[in-house]
Amino acid sequence: MEYGTVTYSGAADLTKVLKGTTVDVTAEPETNYQIKSITVNGNAQDFDINAQKVTIPVVIKQATNIVVNFEPRTYRVQLFASPSQGGSPYIGSNKETSVQSFSKGSRVTIYAPVNPGYKFVKWMLNGQDVKNGNVLAGSTYSFTMPEGNQVFTAVYDEIKYKAHSVSIQVAKGQEDWGEIGIVYPSAQIWTSWNQSSVYIKDWNQYVKVEATPKEDEEGNARYYFDSWQISGAGAGTVTQTADEKGGSLEYGGDNNVTITARFGQKYRLEIVKPENGTIEVTLADGTLITQASGAWLKAGTRVNVKMTANKNYNVATLVVNDRETGRYNRPGTVTTTVTINADTRLNALFYNPTGIDDIEADGEATDAPEQWFTVQGQYLGTERPTAPGLYIRRCGNEVTKVAIRQ
C-alpha cells in the first residue's frame, strides 16, 4: 500500500474467516506520513492520528471490506497577538485564518497587520525571538515548515502620544459651501459637524476627518470638495483621499494641527435651442453638453461652441447672457470658446442675408434676444440702432418695422 503498510492477524486465510472471528488490523505509515482514515464496510473508525502505528480489532460478521488511507503528515501553525489590541495576525491570503496545518517542507507566510495606536515590534516562536540572520523578522515573515507544531506570537507596542489639539475648519468665505467633522474616534466623543471646532486628543488614537459639499438653496450640486490643507503636522502621518463628492483625512501624530477643508463653486450652463441653425457645446475632452440638461461646470472651465447655419442662413452672433460676443455674418459653421465664471446662458443667432423671411409676419413674441436689420435685410446686431431711419426688428417669431427718429 502506498505511503504505509497494513497487516492482519487472527486469521490464517482472510478469504475464509469464520463468522465471529476477531481480526486485528494494524496500519503503520511511512516516515513523514500519517493515517488519514480507516473504514470498515464504509464506516469510519476512531484512532489516534498522531500514533506511529494503529491496531484496531474487527469482529467478522459478514463479508468485510477494510480500507486504510495515508497522507503526508501535517503540523499546526498557530498565531497570537500580544497585546491582543495591537493587531490580528493571519496566515496566507485569508485574513481570518490564525490556525492552519501544513506538511513538512511547505512554504508558509504569516502577517502581522497593525491597529491604529500600535506598532509592530517582533515575532516570537515558542518563546524565542524570530530573526532573519541577525535582525528581527519583519511583520511579514516566510519560512519552510519543519516537523512539529509552530506557535508564533506577534508582539506589538502601544504608541504613546502627548496631549494635543486638532482644529478643523472650512476655508474662510466657504462656510456655506461645505461642512467638516471629526468622525473617528466614535460618535460618542464627536457628536456633530461644525466649523472652527477643537478636539483635545489625549490618548493614542488617530483622528479621522471628513468633509462634504453642501447643496445650494435650490438643491443643486453647485459646490464641490476641492482639497485638504493641514498646518502644524510636523512629524505626524497624514493619509487623505478626495473627489468632488467629499474627502477624508486621517492624522496620526502628537502635534497641534489645523485641518482645513477647501471647496469650489460650479456654475450652471444653459443652452438655448436656436432657430435657423444649430449650436453644439463640448468640453475640452470632447464631452457633449446637451441642450436638454445643460451642465454644472467649475469656475474657469472653457467650453467649445460650434454654431452651424441652416441653408440660406448666416451665423450672426453668439449671445452670452443676453450680450453679443462678436458679429460673424457668414454662412456655414463658426467655432469659438467661452470661459465659464458665472451662471451662463448661450444662444446662437442666425439670419437670412437676402432679407427678412416675412416682413409682415406677426408671430407670437418670445423672450428671445432682439435682432436688428436694415430694410434690405443686412444684420446689424442685437443692440437697438441709434441712427435715425427705418429698421426691421425681430424677436423670436415676431417681425416688425421700426422707425427710429432723431
C-alpha positions as MATLAB code, in Angstrom:
seq = 'MEYGTVTYSGAADLTKVLKGTTVDVTAEPETNYQIKSITVNGNAQDFDINAQKVTIPVVIKQATNIVVNFEPRTYRVQLFASPSQGGSPYIGSNKETSVQSFSKGSRVTIYAPVNPGYKFVKWMLNGQDVKNGNVLAGSTYSFTMPEGNQVFTAVYDEIKYKAHSVSIQVAKGQEDWGEIGIVYPSAQIWTSWNQSSVYIKDWNQYVKVEATPKEDEEGNARYYFDSWQISGAGAGTVTQTADEKGGSLEYGGDNNVTITARFGQKYRLEIVKPENGTIEVTLADGTLITQASGAWLKAGTRVNVKMTANKNYNVATLVVNDRETGRYNRPGTVTTTVTINADTRLNALFYNPTGIDDIEADGEATDAPEQWFTVQGQYLGTERPTAPGLYIRRCGNEVTKVAIRQ';
ca = [
       0.000    0.000    0.000;
       1.314    3.462   -0.913;
       2.742    5.604    1.969;
       2.306    2.845    4.585;
       1.645   -0.803    5.371;
      -1.425   -2.704    6.617;
      -1.120   -6.125    8.277;
      -3.696   -8.516    9.702;
      -3.640  -11.161   12.482;
      -6.222  -13.544   13.923;
      -6.984  -15.484   10.752;
      -4.710  -17.625    8.571;
      -6.683  -17.037    5.384;
      -8.501  -13.714    5.047;
     -10.629  -15.147    2.256;
     -12.026  -17.796    4.625;
     -12.768  -16.303    8.051;
     -15.318  -17.911   10.317;
     -18.183  -15.722   11.486;
     -17.445  -14.252   14.923;
     -13.670  -14.292   14.441;
     -11.793  -11.183   15.608;
      -9.195   -9.923   13.153;
      -6.638   -7.329   14.300;
      -5.873   -4.711   11.612;
      -2.555   -2.854   12.031;
      -1.780    0.298    9.991;
       1.721    1.818   10.013;
       2.540    4.958    7.957;
       5.932    5.640    6.382;
       8.200    8.414    7.661;
       6.587   11.906    7.302;
       3.181   10.335    6.643;
       0.183    9.696    8.859;
      -3.024    7.691    8.783;
      -5.795    9.673    7.148;
      -8.711    7.283    7.638;
      -9.719    3.697    8.426;
     -13.126    2.419    7.307;
     -14.839   -0.961    7.832;
     -17.599   -1.545    5.287;
     -17.679    2.226    4.757;
     -17.917    3.094    8.475;
     -15.157    5.397    9.787;
     -13.133    4.039   12.725;
     -11.694    6.096   15.582;
      -7.904    6.159   16.017;
      -5.061    8.382   17.264;
      -3.920   10.414   14.239;
      -0.553   11.131   15.866;
       0.246    7.462   16.573;
       3.107    5.828   14.637;
       1.175    2.531   14.500;
      -2.554    1.853   14.976;
      -4.198   -1.538   15.626;
      -7.976   -1.962   15.663;
      -9.955   -5.212   16.254;
     -12.646   -6.127   13.737;
     -15.243   -8.798   14.520;
     -16.158  -10.568   11.300;
     -19.933  -10.982   10.949;
     -20.261  -10.836    7.185;
     -18.168  -10.197    4.068;
     -15.983   -7.304    5.242;
     -14.137   -4.536    3.334;
     -11.392   -2.728    5.288;
      -9.829    0.429    3.738;
      -6.840    2.351    5.176;
      -5.727    5.708    3.643;
      -2.441    7.525    4.332;
      -1.472   11.185    3.768;
       1.575   13.411    4.325;
       1.969   14.243    7.991;
       0.874   17.812    8.863;
       1.812   20.158   11.676;
      -0.093   23.118   13.044;
       0.881   26.801   12.721;
      -0.915   28.973   15.265;
      -0.691   32.764   15.686;
      -1.354   35.008   18.697;
      -1.091   38.768   19.315;
       0.410   40.431   22.370;
      -1.372   42.584   23.376;
      -4.494   41.433   21.547;
      -5.464   45.058   20.773;
      -2.273   45.526   18.726;
      -3.467   43.683   15.628;
      -4.899   40.484   14.157;
      -2.110   38.312   12.696;
      -3.085   35.861    9.959;
      -1.699   33.086    7.761;
      -1.526   33.243    3.955;
      -4.130   35.162    1.967;
      -7.069   34.659    4.329;
      -7.051   37.449    6.902;
      -9.429   35.459    9.112;
      -7.062   32.465    9.481;
      -4.817   32.282   12.532;
      -4.537   28.477   12.756;
      -3.673   26.178    9.832;
      -1.944   22.833    9.246;
       0.920   22.237    6.783;
       3.058   19.300    5.726;
       6.814   19.347    6.251;
       8.575   21.391    3.543;
       5.587   23.603    2.747;
       6.252   27.328    2.310;
       4.313   29.383    4.852;
       3.872   33.185    5.083;
       2.473   34.929    8.160;
       1.393   38.567    8.507;
       1.052   40.956   11.433;
      -1.113   43.974   10.498;
      -1.136   46.879   12.954;
      -4.159   48.521   14.542;
      -4.219   52.336   14.963;
      -2.255   53.444   18.008;
       0.163   50.475   17.913;
       3.376   49.456   16.161;
       4.781   46.024   15.334;
       7.848   45.022   17.386;
       8.758   41.405   16.576;
       7.656   37.805   16.101;
       8.289   35.234   18.819;
       8.308   31.451   18.146;
       7.834   29.115   21.065;
       9.059   31.925   23.342;
      12.138   32.890   21.245;
      12.687   35.934   19.005;
      12.293   35.199   15.293;
      15.183   36.568   13.218;
      16.319   36.846    9.625;
      20.005   36.475   10.096;
      20.971   38.787   12.926;
      17.951   41.104   12.690;
      14.412   40.651   13.917;
      11.958   39.409   11.294;
       9.520   41.956    9.891;
       5.751   41.929   10.192;
       5.580   39.745    7.033;
       7.596   36.580    7.573;
       8.011   33.478    5.359;
       9.524   30.141    6.384;
       9.693   26.474    5.370;
       7.517   24.273    7.563;
       9.624   21.968    9.802;
       8.487   18.965   11.804;
       6.398   19.858   14.825;
       3.757   22.450   15.637;
       4.776   26.132   15.411;
       3.273   28.729   17.756;
       4.054   32.338   16.805;
       3.242   35.491   18.761;
       3.132   38.924   17.092;
       4.406   41.400   19.665;
       3.074   44.965   19.461;
       3.833   48.139   21.363;
       1.391   50.900   22.164;
       2.275   54.285   20.659;
       2.258   56.952   23.332;
       1.059   60.383   22.253;
       1.173   63.561   24.217;
      -1.981   65.608   24.662;
      -2.590   67.958   21.754;
      -5.360   69.615   19.792;
      -6.821   69.080   16.350;
      -8.651   72.099   14.980;
     -10.917   71.742   11.979;
     -12.420   74.424    9.774;
     -13.844   75.216    6.372;
     -11.763   77.708    4.371;
     -12.663   81.320    5.050;
     -15.523   82.551    2.902;
     -16.607   78.998    2.008;
     -18.662   78.211    5.119;
     -21.870   77.957    3.058;
     -20.235   75.671    0.504;
     -19.446   72.637    2.646;
     -19.013   71.148    6.106;
     -16.303   69.305    8.042;
     -16.381   66.980   11.044;
     -14.343   64.515   13.083;
     -15.793   61.023   12.540;
     -13.201   58.973   14.436;
     -12.920   58.434   17.393;
     -16.522   57.356   17.713;
     -19.628   59.499   17.653;
     -19.804   59.186   21.440;
     -16.876   61.581   21.519;
     -17.727   63.705   18.497;
     -21.444   64.204   18.060;
     -21.894   66.957   15.465;
     -20.469   68.627   12.380;
     -19.103   72.122   12.848;
     -16.620   74.625   11.549;
     -13.715   76.011   13.607;
     -14.107   73.325   16.291;
     -11.344   71.936   18.510;
     -10.972   68.367   19.747;
      -8.446   67.619   22.515;
      -6.707   64.337   21.760;
      -5.017   62.955   24.854;
      -4.633   59.263   24.092;
      -3.184   57.059   21.392;
      -5.921   57.165   18.761;
      -5.603   58.706   15.331;
      -8.150   61.268   14.158;
     -10.237   60.870   11.007;
     -11.873   63.935    9.485;
     -14.428   64.047    6.661;
     -15.696   66.930    4.549;
     -18.795   67.087    2.366;
     -20.014   69.802   -0.032;
     -23.450   71.345    0.502;
     -26.231   71.931   -1.994;
     -27.376   75.459   -2.809;
     -30.729   76.864   -1.687;
     -32.456   75.287   -4.693;
     -30.991   71.822   -4.035;
     -28.412   71.991   -6.834;
     -24.928   70.449   -6.624;
     -23.331   73.867   -7.029;
     -20.383   73.193   -4.699;
     -17.676   70.518   -4.701;
     -14.852   69.380   -2.425;
     -11.512   70.674   -3.698;
      -8.621   69.825   -1.342;
      -7.235   69.496    2.186;
      -4.840   71.904    3.847;
      -3.065   70.933    7.067;
      -0.728   73.074    9.133;
       1.433   72.133   12.108;
       1.615   68.413   11.229;
       5.324   68.176   11.992;
       6.402   64.541   12.038;
       2.829   63.259   12.076;
       1.471   60.950    9.381;
      -1.317   62.083    7.066;
      -3.402   59.857    4.791;
      -6.002   61.540    2.613;
      -8.481   60.778   -0.150;
     -10.748   63.113   -2.084;
     -13.100   63.559   -5.003;
     -15.742   66.168   -5.845;
     -18.307   64.485   -3.583;
     -16.140   64.737   -0.470;
     -12.871   63.861    1.201;
     -11.439   62.081    4.222;
      -8.182   62.698    6.073;
      -6.509   60.634    8.785;
      -3.939   62.275   11.054;
      -1.681   60.251   13.334;
       0.751   62.229   15.433;
       1.050   64.320   18.552;
       1.377   67.859   17.210;
      -1.156   70.658   17.390;
      -2.675   70.810   13.912;
      -5.291   72.757   11.998;
      -7.089   70.899    9.212;
      -8.858   73.000    6.610;
     -11.340   71.739    4.028;
     -11.380   73.732    0.782;
     -14.371   73.755   -1.530;
     -15.041   75.106   -5.008;
     -18.050   76.519   -6.800;
     -19.722   75.398  -10.004;
     -21.838   77.419  -12.403;
     -24.887   76.459  -14.404;
     -24.505   76.361  -18.201;
     -27.780   76.603  -20.131;
     -28.020   76.235  -23.902;
     -30.953   77.799  -25.772;
     -32.225   75.887  -28.802;
     -31.749   78.308  -31.727;
     -33.810   78.946  -34.833;
     -32.428   78.550  -38.360;
     -29.319   76.715  -37.225;
     -27.720   74.543  -34.571;
     -25.400   75.056  -31.602;
     -23.085   72.368  -30.208;
     -21.173   72.814  -26.928;
     -18.380   70.460  -25.833;
     -15.779   70.249  -23.070;
     -12.054   70.076  -23.758;
     -12.175   66.254  -23.699;
     -14.939   66.179  -26.296;
     -17.833   65.530  -23.910;
     -21.047   66.901  -25.431;
     -23.245   69.131  -23.272;
     -26.842   68.590  -24.299;
     -29.344   71.408  -24.679;
     -31.890   69.490  -22.639;
     -29.881   69.120  -19.432;
     -27.083   71.697  -19.638;
     -24.280   71.239  -17.106;
     -22.704   72.378  -13.840;
     -19.120   73.415  -14.514;
     -16.222   74.526  -12.319;
     -15.193   78.159  -12.422;
     -12.679   78.726  -15.199;
     -13.912   75.847  -17.365;
     -13.550   76.610  -21.070;
     -16.149   75.165  -23.442;
     -16.016   74.904  -27.230;
     -19.005   76.321  -29.093;
     -19.832   75.361  -32.701;
     -22.637   77.258  -34.495;
     -23.864   75.957  -37.851;
     -26.322   77.916  -40.000;
     -29.087   76.223  -41.962;
     -29.181   76.510  -45.753;
     -29.733   80.124  -46.931;
     -28.832   81.466  -43.477;
     -25.766   83.059  -41.940;
     -24.290   82.838  -38.454;
     -24.987   86.229  -36.907;
     -23.567   86.124  -33.379;
     -23.256   84.184  -30.125;
     -25.233   85.729  -27.288;
     -23.843   85.067  -23.804;
     -26.188   86.120  -21.016;
     -28.039   88.444  -23.457;
     -24.828   90.103  -24.674;
     -23.231   89.655  -28.084;
     -19.718   88.224  -28.114;
     -18.969   89.058  -31.741;
     -20.521   89.534  -35.177;
     -19.711   86.836  -37.700;
     -22.188   87.450  -40.543;
     -21.149   84.426  -42.587;
     -22.662   81.119  -43.714;
     -21.605   77.619  -42.667;
     -20.012   76.940  -39.304;
     -18.384   79.246  -36.775;
     -16.450   77.976  -33.738;
     -15.437   79.906  -30.639;
     -14.765   79.327  -26.936;
     -16.431   80.588  -23.774;
     -14.933   80.568  -20.260;
     -17.462   79.850  -17.504;
     -17.133   82.134  -14.477;
     -20.825   82.694  -13.705;
     -24.172   81.081  -14.454;
     -24.192   81.235  -18.236;
     -26.894   81.157  -20.944;
     -25.760   80.588  -24.535;
     -27.878   81.431  -27.592;
     -26.772   81.346  -31.238;
     -28.486   83.782  -33.643;
     -28.825   83.257  -37.390;
     -30.306   85.434  -40.161;
     -31.284   85.311  -43.826;
     -28.793   87.532  -45.720;
     -31.249   88.052  -48.612;
     -33.755   89.837  -46.384;
     -36.303   89.155  -43.636;
     -38.327   85.991  -44.311;
     -41.727   87.665  -43.946;
     -41.715   91.370  -43.302;
     -45.386   91.327  -42.462;
     -45.193   88.298  -40.144;
     -46.845   88.795  -36.816;
     -45.960   85.718  -34.777;
     -46.165   85.412  -31.045;
     -43.465   87.335  -29.205;
     -40.902   85.329  -27.226;
     -38.154   86.115  -24.746;
     -35.543   85.646  -27.477;
     -32.998   88.480  -27.916;
     -33.874   91.246  -30.333;
     -32.232   91.172  -33.763;
     -31.974   94.331  -35.852;
     -31.687   94.501  -39.650;
     -31.739   97.145  -42.356;
     -34.808   97.076  -44.584;
     -32.568   95.349  -47.153;
     -32.020   92.501  -44.691;
     -28.475   93.281  -43.546;
     -27.927   92.087  -39.978;
     -26.938   94.863  -37.562;
     -26.772   93.065  -34.202;
     -28.816   92.808  -31.014;
     -28.439   96.417  -29.866;
     -31.122   98.926  -30.881;
     -29.758  101.185  -33.649;
     -29.137  104.819  -32.705;
     -29.053  106.383  -36.167;
     -32.431  107.693  -37.455;
     -34.073  105.548  -40.124;
     -36.322  102.612  -40.874;
     -35.265   99.227  -39.494;
     -36.515   95.678  -39.111;
     -36.774   94.322  -35.569;
     -37.044   90.575  -34.999;
     -37.727   88.915  -31.642;
     -38.310   85.192  -31.968;
     -41.167   84.812  -34.470;
     -42.276   88.423  -34.155;
     -41.061   90.642  -37.025;
     -41.872   94.368  -37.149;
     -40.788   97.555  -38.923;
     -39.457  100.230  -36.584;
     -38.844  103.854  -37.413;
     -36.166  105.475  -35.317;
     -36.380  109.261  -35.258;
     -33.798  111.773  -34.207;
];
